[in-house]
């Protein structure tokens, strides 16, 4: 596999050596052939028995150095000085033969580590199914994200609210370095480790920053831009992360951790799904603010190495304009608007207000709006529709170009909460047909797929999922 272990070559207090747990009866649920090809791991799929042993944690990955990474984090605003990988194990890194980028390969749910804090280190099959479906869907939707290489059932039961079948997910990431990783060393006033981590993260993710006069500040500015772009993608799709703690904020700008996340059905700016977010800290409309808050915590760490507070405040102030530029550009495209200007921003906010006032389905409404360009009857979306069509008719290409743009930016299908839950409940009974069908449909989110129209529809009253849960 030509595994690299660059993170494991950092000082030993960056991580803890760990050993994954053997499981009684592992079975392969899913193997992501497209991702395997991208990583140069095609040959692994030829030996399914070896594959399931490796990616269940029952057999070590040849050439790997299995470690659990150390990090701290603010969890719902409260700082915890030591968290770390309590149920995850980093097996190593590979360099893609396709894009030359380096990727972490990590098991989730593979047993206890030195950071488990009395937890069992296992995962229920539910979070494995959810993260596989959600992360791969996000990738297909064009959102920076970790991805899923494999999903395995373990043949054992884990105790959560009740006994549930166990599973292991193989997660692939540009890296697993988080804001919380920097906080771990800053909390200990370990400036040498902080400097080494910053150098490593900069070289791995933002190498151009290493050539700048003030590389640490340049690194921070790059992270600010990446996070602004990421949150804009989330918001444009109606995605709610649900647990935006600093230990879930990836330096790479990828979506990290699919715990109590969800896609909205009907639009509401203050929508919350997470069962543990009692006060709406990470509500849909709060996500940009909280990303900026998390970045301020990173700035506090990096100030120990270089620059003054006002330097980082200046860089941090650029988050909001970066976010708004990315967000409104994405939203204008979703509305078929080829350009982005102030009047179009007002049209976007007017659309969102209309959706909220009438409790309309977020994703489906964009497709329904696009269909209105071919109608000559009374407007369905009120005064907004009239103003919107005027803008469309005034721009080059008119309605035809606008329709093409909307078709390419508004998904036909998203991983709706009730469909994901249906796949999980079937998997608990040993039936993976729902998971496989949903996985197939989500692979082409912008395409009308005959026979699968049900996956585009909002939930019926009895199907609604009002609350999502963390997997730990």
C-alpha positions as CSV (number, residue, x, y, z in Angstrom):
1,X,0.0,0.0,0.0
2,X,3.0,2.3,0.3
3,X,1.7,3.6,3.6
4,X,3.3,6.7,5.1
5,X,3.3,7.4,8.8
6,X,4.3,11.1,8.9
7,X,2.1,12.0,11.9
8,X,3.4,9.1,13.8
9,X,6.9,10.4,13.2
10,X,6.1,13.6,15.2
11,X,7.0,13.6,19.0
12,X,5.2,10.8,20.9
13,X,3.1,13.2,23.0
14,X,1.2,14.1,19.8
15,X,-0.5,10.7,20.0
16,X,-0.7,7.4,21.8
17,X,0.1,4.1,20.3
18,X,-2.9,1.9,20.3
19,X,-4.1,-1.5,19.1
20,X,-7.4,-2.1,17.4
21,X,-9.8,-4.7,18.8
22,X,-10.4,-8.0,17.1
23,X,-14.1,-8.6,16.5
24,X,-16.0,-12.0,16.5
25,X,-17.7,-12.0,13.1
26,X,-16.8,-9.2,10.8
27,X,-18.8,-8.7,7.5
28,X,-18.3,-6.2,4.8
29,X,-21.2,-3.8,4.3
30,X,-19.7,-1.5,1.8
31,X,-16.4,-1.0,-0.1
32,X,-16.0,2.3,-1.9
33,X,-14.4,1.3,-5.2
34,X,-14.2,4.8,-6.6
35,X,-12.4,6.2,-3.5
36,X,-10.2,3.1,-3.4
37,X,-9.1,3.8,-7.0
38,X,-8.5,7.4,-6.2
39,X,-6.2,6.3,-3.3
40,X,-4.5,3.7,-5.3
41,X,-5.9,0.9,-3.2
42,X,-7.8,-1.0,-6.0
43,X,-6.0,-4.2,-5.3
44,X,-7.2,-4.4,-1.7
45,X,-10.8,-5.1,-3.0
46,X,-9.7,-8.3,-4.7
47,X,-9.3,-10.2,-1.4
48,X,-12.5,-9.6,0.5
49,X,-11.6,-11.8,3.5
50,X,-8.4,-9.8,4.1
51,X,-10.3,-6.6,3.4
52,X,-12.9,-7.2,6.1
53,X,-10.2,-8.3,8.6
54,X,-8.2,-5.1,8.1
55,X,-11.1,-2.7,8.1
56,X,-12.8,-4.2,11.1
57,X,-9.6,-3.7,13.1
58,X,-9.1,-7.5,13.5
59,X,-5.9,-7.4,11.5
60,X,-3.3,-4.6,11.3
61,X,-2.7,-2.8,8.0
62,X,0.6,-3.8,6.6
63,X,3.1,-1.0,7.0
64,X,0.9,1.0,9.3
65,X,1.6,2.5,12.8
66,X,-1.7,2.5,14.6
67,X,-2.1,5.6,16.7
68,X,-4.8,7.6,18.5
69,X,-4.3,11.4,18.1
70,X,-4.2,13.7,21.1
71,X,-6.4,16.9,21.1
72,X,-8.4,19.1,23.4
73,X,-11.5,21.1,22.6
74,X,-14.3,23.4,23.5
75,X,-17.5,21.3,23.6
76,X,-20.6,23.5,23.6
77,X,-18.4,26.4,24.8
78,X,-16.8,24.4,27.7
79,X,-13.1,23.7,27.4
80,X,-11.9,20.2,28.0
81,X,-8.0,20.1,28.0
82,X,-7.8,16.4,27.0
83,X,-10.1,14.6,24.6
84,X,-8.2,12.6,21.9
85,X,-9.3,9.7,19.7
86,X,-11.4,7.7,22.1
87,X,-12.8,5.3,19.5
88,X,-10.7,6.0,16.5
89,X,-7.4,4.7,15.2
90,X,-5.2,6.3,12.5
91,X,-3.7,3.5,10.5
92,X,-1.5,5.6,8.3
93,X,-1.5,7.8,5.2
94,X,-1.4,7.3,1.5
95,X,-0.5,9.6,-1.4
96,X,-3.1,9.4,-4.2
97,X,-1.7,8.5,-7.6
98,X,-4.5,10.7,-9.1
99,X,-4.0,14.1,-7.5
100,X,-0.8,13.6,-5.5
101,X,-2.5,14.6,-2.3
102,X,-1.9,12.9,1.1
103,X,-4.9,11.2,2.9
104,X,-5.3,9.8,6.3
105,X,-6.9,6.4,6.7
106,X,-8.6,6.0,10.1
107,X,-10.9,3.4,11.7
108,X,-13.9,4.6,13.7
109,X,-15.3,2.3,16.3
110,X,-12.3,0.0,16.4
111,X,-12.0,-0.3,20.2
112,X,-10.6,1.4,23.3
113,X,-7.5,3.7,23.1
114,X,-5.6,5.5,25.9
115,X,-8.1,8.4,25.3
116,X,-11.3,6.4,25.7
117,X,-12.1,7.9,29.1
118,X,-13.9,4.7,30.3
119,X,-15.8,4.4,27.0
120,X,-15.9,1.1,25.1
121,X,-14.3,2.6,22.0
122,X,-16.9,0.8,19.9
123,X,-19.5,2.2,17.5
124,X,-23.1,1.1,16.8
125,X,-23.9,0.3,13.3
126,X,-26.2,3.3,13.1
127,X,-23.4,6.0,13.1
128,X,-21.5,3.9,10.6
129,X,-24.4,3.9,8.2
130,X,-25.1,7.6,8.8
131,X,-21.6,8.8,8.2
132,X,-21.1,6.6,5.1
133,X,-24.2,7.9,3.5
134,X,-23.8,11.5,4.6
135,X,-20.1,12.0,3.9
136,X,-20.3,10.4,0.4
137,X,-23.5,12.4,-0.4
138,X,-21.7,15.6,0.6
139,X,-18.7,14.7,-1.6
140,X,-21.1,14.2,-4.6
141,X,-22.7,17.6,-3.8
142,X,-19.4,19.3,-4.0
143,X,-18.8,20.0,-0.3
144,X,-15.3,19.6,1.2
145,X,-15.6,16.5,3.4
146,X,-14.0,13.5,4.9
147,X,-15.1,10.4,3.0
148,X,-15.9,6.7,3.7
149,X,-13.8,4.0,2.3
150,X,-15.4,1.0,4.0
151,X,-18.1,0.0,6.4
152,X,-18.1,-3.3,8.3
153,X,-20.4,-5.0,10.8
154,X,-18.6,-6.6,13.7
155,X,-21.0,-9.4,14.7
156,X,-21.1,-8.1,18.3
157,X,-23.6,-6.0,20.2
158,X,-22.7,-2.6,21.8
159,X,-24.7,-1.0,24.6
160,X,-26.1,2.4,23.9
161,X,-29.7,3.3,24.8
162,X,-30.2,-0.4,24.1
163,X,-28.2,-3.2,22.7
164,X,-27.3,-2.4,19.1
165,X,-25.2,-4.2,16.4
166,X,-21.7,-3.0,16.2
167,X,-19.9,-1.5,13.2
168,X,-16.6,0.0,12.1
169,X,-16.2,2.9,9.5
170,X,-13.0,3.6,7.6
171,X,-12.7,7.3,7.2
172,X,-10.5,9.1,4.8
173,X,-9.5,12.7,5.4
174,X,-7.0,15.2,4.1
175,X,-5.9,15.0,7.7
176,X,-7.4,14.8,11.2
177,X,-5.7,17.9,12.6
178,X,-8.3,20.1,14.3
179,X,-8.5,23.4,16.1
180,X,-8.5,21.2,19.2
181,X,-5.1,19.7,18.3
182,X,-3.6,23.2,18.7
183,X,-5.5,23.8,21.9
184,X,-4.1,20.6,23.4
185,X,-0.5,22.0,23.3
186,X,-1.5,25.6,24.0
187,X,-3.3,24.6,27.2
188,X,0.0,23.0,28.3
189,X,2.1,26.0,27.2
190,X,4.1,23.7,25.1
191,X,5.3,26.2,22.5
192,X,7.8,23.7,20.9
193,X,5.1,21.2,20.2
194,X,2.8,24.0,19.0
195,X,5.4,25.3,16.6
196,X,6.1,21.8,15.3
197,X,2.4,21.1,14.8
198,X,1.9,24.4,13.0
199,X,4.9,23.8,10.7
200,X,3.5,20.3,9.9
201,X,0.0,21.4,9.3
202,X,1.1,24.4,7.1
203,X,3.4,22.2,5.0
204,X,0.7,19.6,4.6
205,X,-2.3,21.8,3.8
206,X,-1.2,25.3,2.9
207,X,2.4,25.1,1.7
208,X,2.3,28.5,0.0
209,X,2.0,30.0,3.5
210,X,5.5,28.6,4.4
211,X,7.1,31.1,2.0
212,X,5.4,34.2,3.5
213,X,7.2,36.7,5.7
214,X,4.8,35.7,8.6
215,X,4.0,32.1,7.9
216,X,2.0,31.4,11.0
217,X,-0.3,34.4,10.4
218,X,-0.5,33.4,6.7
219,X,-1.5,29.8,7.8
220,X,-4.3,31.2,10.0
221,X,-5.6,33.4,7.1
222,X,-5.8,30.3,4.9
223,X,-7.7,28.3,7.6
224,X,-10.1,31.3,7.9
225,X,-10.8,31.2,4.2
226,X,-11.3,27.5,4.1
227,X,-13.7,27.5,6.9
228,X,-15.7,30.4,5.4
229,X,-16.0,28.5,2.2
230,X,-17.0,25.3,4.0
231,X,-19.8,26.9,6.0
232,X,-21.1,28.6,2.9
233,X,-21.5,25.2,1.3
234,X,-23.3,23.8,4.3
235,X,-25.7,26.7,4.5
236,X,-26.5,26.7,0.8
237,X,-27.5,23.0,1.0
238,X,-29.6,23.4,4.2
239,X,-27.1,21.2,6.1
240,X,-26.8,21.4,9.9
241,X,-23.7,19.9,11.4
242,X,-25.1,19.8,14.9
243,X,-21.8,19.6,17.0
244,X,-19.4,22.3,15.8
245,X,-17.0,21.9,18.7
246,X,-13.4,23.0,18.2
247,X,-12.4,19.3,18.2
248,X,-14.7,18.8,15.1
249,X,-13.2,21.8,13.2
250,X,-10.7,20.5,10.7
251,X,-7.8,22.7,9.7
252,X,-8.1,21.4,6.2
253,X,-11.5,22.9,5.8
254,X,-13.3,19.6,5.4
255,X,-16.5,18.6,7.1
256,X,-15.4,16.5,10.0
257,X,-17.7,14.2,12.1
258,X,-21.3,13.3,11.1
259,X,-22.8,12.8,14.5
260,X,-26.1,14.5,15.1
261,X,-26.1,16.2,11.7
262,X,-29.1,16.6,9.4
263,X,-30.4,18.2,6.2
264,X,-33.4,20.4,6.8
265,X,-36.8,19.5,5.4
266,X,-38.9,22.7,5.8
267,X,-36.7,25.8,6.1
268,X,-36.3,27.6,9.4
269,X,-33.3,29.8,10.2
270,X,-33.1,28.6,13.8
271,X,-33.5,24.9,13.0
272,X,-31.8,22.4,15.5
273,X,-31.8,18.6,15.2
274,X,-29.1,17.6,17.7
275,X,-30.5,16.1,20.9
276,X,-27.5,17.5,22.8
277,X,-27.9,21.1,21.5
278,X,-30.4,22.2,24.1
279,X,-29.9,25.9,23.6
280,X,-29.4,26.1,19.8
281,X,-25.8,27.0,20.0
282,X,-25.2,25.2,16.7
283,X,-28.5,26.0,15.0
284,X,-28.6,26.3,11.2
285,X,-28.4,30.1,11.3
286,X,-25.6,30.2,13.9
287,X,-23.1,28.1,12.0
288,X,-21.1,31.0,10.5
289,X,-20.9,32.7,13.9
290,X,-19.7,29.6,15.6
291,X,-17.1,28.8,12.9
292,X,-15.7,32.3,13.5
293,X,-15.8,31.7,17.3
294,X,-13.8,28.4,16.8
295,X,-11.3,30.3,14.6
296,X,-10.8,32.8,17.4
297,X,-9.8,29.9,19.6
298,X,-7.2,28.8,17.0
299,X,-5.9,32.4,16.9
300,X,-5.4,32.3,20.7
301,X,-3.1,29.3,20.2
302,X,-1.1,30.7,17.2
303,X,-0.5,34.1,19.0
304,X,1.8,32.2,21.3
305,X,4.1,31.7,18.3
306,X,3.9,34.8,16.1
307,X,2.2,38.1,15.8
308,X,0.0,40.4,17.9
309,X,-3.6,40.1,18.8
310,X,-4.6,42.9,16.4
311,X,-3.0,40.9,13.5
312,X,-5.2,37.9,14.2
313,X,-8.3,40.1,14.8
314,X,-7.7,41.6,11.4
315,X,-7.5,38.2,9.7
316,X,-10.5,36.9,11.6
317,X,-12.6,39.9,10.6
318,X,-12.2,38.7,7.0
319,X,-14.2,35.6,7.8
320,X,-17.6,37.2,7.5
321,X,-17.0,38.9,4.0
322,X,-15.4,35.6,2.8
323,X,-18.4,33.6,4.0
324,X,-20.9,36.1,2.6
325,X,-19.2,36.2,-0.8
326,X,-19.1,32.4,-1.1
327,X,-22.6,31.9,0.3
328,X,-24.4,34.5,-1.8
329,X,-22.5,33.3,-4.9
330,X,-23.8,29.7,-4.3
331,X,-27.3,30.9,-3.5
332,X,-27.4,33.1,-6.7
333,X,-26.5,30.0,-8.7
334,X,-29.2,28.0,-7.0
335,X,-31.7,30.7,-8.1
336,X,-30.4,30.7,-11.6
337,X,-28.7,34.1,-11.3
338,X,-25.5,34.2,-13.4
339,X,-24.0,37.1,-11.5
340,X,-23.8,38.2,-7.9
341,X,-24.7,41.7,-6.8
342,X,-26.4,43.6,-4.0
343,X,-29.9,43.3,-5.5
344,X,-29.4,39.6,-6.0
345,X,-28.4,39.3,-2.3
346,X,-31.7,40.9,-1.4
347,X,-33.5,38.4,-3.6
348,X,-31.8,35.6,-1.8
349,X,-32.9,36.8,1.6
350,X,-36.4,37.4,0.2
351,X,-36.5,33.8,-1.0
352,X,-35.4,32.5,2.4
353,X,-38.0,34.6,4.2
354,X,-40.7,33.2,1.8
355,X,-39.6,29.7,2.6
356,X,-39.7,30.3,6.3
357,X,-43.0,32.2,6.3
358,X,-44.7,29.4,4.4
359,X,-42.8,26.5,6.0
360,X,-41.7,25.2,2.6
361,X,-39.3,22.3,2.0
362,X,-35.9,23.8,1.4
363,X,-34.4,21.5,-1.3
364,X,-37.5,20.7,-3.1
365,X,-38.6,24.3,-3.4
366,X,-35.6,25.3,-5.6
367,X,-36.6,22.6,-8.1
368,X,-40.2,23.7,-8.0
369,X,-39.2,27.3,-8.5
370,X,-37.1,26.3,-11.6
371,X,-40.2,24.6,-13.1
372,X,-42.1,27.9,-12.8
373,X,-40.0,29.4,-15.7
374,X,-42.1,27.3,-18.1
375,X,-45.5,28.4,-16.7
376,X,-47.7,31.3,-17.6
377,X,-50.3,30.9,-14.8
378,X,-50.5,32.8,-11.5
379,X,-47.3,32.8,-9.4
380,X,-47.0,30.0,-6.9
381,X,-44.3,31.8,-4.9
382,X,-46.1,35.1,-4.7
383,X,-44.4,38.5,-5.2
384,X,-41.0,36.8,-4.9
385,X,-41.6,34.8,-8.1
386,X,-42.5,37.9,-10.1
387,X,-39.3,39.8,-9.0
388,X,-37.2,36.7,-9.5
389,X,-38.5,36.2,-13.1
390,X,-37.8,39.8,-13.9
391,X,-34.2,39.3,-12.9
392,X,-33.9,36.1,-14.9
393,X,-35.4,37.7,-18.0
394,X,-33.0,40.7,-17.8
395,X,-29.8,38.6,-17.7
396,X,-27.9,37.1,-20.7
397,X,-29.3,33.7,-21.7
398,X,-32.6,34.4,-20.1
399,X,-34.7,31.5,-18.8
400,X,-32.9,28.7,-20.7
401,X,-29.5,29.5,-19.2
402,X,-31.1,30.0,-15.8
403,X,-32.8,26.6,-15.9
404,X,-29.6,24.9,-16.8
405,X,-27.8,26.6,-14.0
406,X,-30.5,25.7,-11.5
407,X,-30.5,22.0,-12.6
408,X,-26.8,21.7,-12.0
409,X,-26.8,23.3,-8.6
410,X,-30.0,22.1,-6.9
411,X,-30.0,18.4,-6.0
412,X,-32.9,16.2,-6.9
413,X,-32.1,14.0,-3.9
414,X,-30.3,14.6,-0.6
415,X,-29.8,12.2,2.3
416,X,-33.1,13.1,4.1
417,X,-33.2,12.2,7.7
418,X,-36.1,9.8,7.5
419,X,-34.5,7.9,4.6
420,X,-31.2,7.6,6.5
421,X,-33.1,6.4,9.6
422,X,-35.0,3.8,7.5
423,X,-31.6,2.5,6.2
424,X,-30.3,2.3,9.8
425,X,-33.3,0.5,11.2
426,X,-33.3,-2.0,8.3
427,X,-29.5,-2.6,8.9
428,X,-30.2,-3.3,12.6
429,X,-32.3,-6.2,11.3
430,X,-29.5,-7.4,9.0
431,X,-31.1,-5.9,5.9
432,X,-28.7,-3.7,3.9
433,X,-30.9,-3.3,0.8
434,X,-32.2,0.1,1.8
435,X,-28.7,1.3,2.6
436,X,-27.4,0.1,-0.8
437,X,-30.3,1.6,-2.7
438,X,-30.0,4.9,-1.0
439,X,-26.2,4.8,-1.5
440,X,-26.8,4.3,-5.2
441,X,-29.3,7.1,-5.5
442,X,-27.1,9.6,-3.6
443,X,-24.2,8.9,-6.0
444,X,-26.1,11.0,-8.7
445,X,-27.8,13.7,-6.7
446,X,-28.5,16.0,-9.6
447,X,-30.1,13.4,-11.8
448,X,-33.7,12.4,-12.1
449,X,-33.6,8.6,-11.5
450,X,-36.6,6.6,-12.7
451,X,-38.2,4.5,-10.0
452,X,-36.5,6.4,-7.1
453,X,-38.8,9.5,-6.9
454,X,-39.6,8.6,-3.3
455,X,-36.1,9.7,-2.2
456,X,-36.8,13.2,-3.4
457,X,-39.9,13.7,-1.3
458,X,-40.2,15.2,2.1
459,X,-41.3,12.9,4.9
460,X,-44.9,12.2,5.7
461,X,-46.1,13.2,9.1
462,X,-45.3,9.8,10.7
463,X,-41.9,9.6,9.0
464,X,-40.5,12.9,10.4
465,X,-37.2,12.8,12.3
466,X,-37.3,15.7,14.8
467,X,-34.1,14.8,16.6
468,X,-30.7,13.3,15.8
469,X,-28.2,11.7,18.2
470,X,-24.5,11.6,18.7
471,X,-22.9,8.2,18.1
472,X,-21.0,8.0,21.4
